[in-house]
Amino acid sequence: SYEVTQPPSVSVSPGQTARITCSGDALPKQYAYWYQQKPGQAPVVVIYKDSERPSGIPERFSGSSSGTTVTLTISGVQAEDEADYYCQSADSSGTYRVFGGGTKLTVL
Amino acid sequence: EVQLVESGGGLVQPGGSLRLSCAASGFTISTYWMHWVRQAPGKGLVWVSRINSDGSNTNYADSVKGRFTISRDNAKNTLYLQMNSLRVEDTAVYYCSTYYGDYGDAFDIWGLGTMVTVSS
């Protein structure tokens, strides 16, 4: 079955830039979506269609795509950004959805 | 307010069955693909299944294929997940979700989830 791969953890100091990558063979063909999940809460979409930001999501969240890798960038990280972040996409046929294993962002 | 509310979770023995429900309010599910996503304790999100708007097309993750059945009753504005032959590894919070807003196929509406525990 199709998989997308994320690093398990990323650590940054407040005010720095955090980058979380997600790799998958079908990413050139299928959009990627990024979700933020805080403990005990449901996920919230922070980036859709690789690089678009939903209304209400701070401008410090951005997304980009290059070949088989997509990247979530959080500029000027704040303490409130500490959370788990998940990449999500679909297989090459668009039939099966897939989530990455999640990346725990720690704000030092 | 647009909302999804899951129910039906609980404790079940291995090999047992449960039926989860997901009731929608504030919008009509009849025009939306609906999905189930699960999250084992301390683990990541895992896509489980999806169903198209009229229920004629369903897809499942390999891990649940042949054991779980997704269905919907648009008249009741409710999504279901029938889970049979449950295994310990099916223990998780089960969320229903869909792409409601103008954000492509982003899962932008989630319920709070219902906990399923498979244990003897």
Interface residues (C-beta under 8 A of the other chain):
Chain A: S1 Y31 Y33 Y35 Q37 A42 P43 V45 Y48 K49 E52 P54 D84 Y86 Q88 A90 T95 Y96 R97 V98 F99 G100 G101 G102
Chain B: H35 V37 G44 L45 V46 W47 R50 N59 A61 D62 Y95 G101 Y103 G104 D105 A106 F107 D108 W110 G111 L112 G113
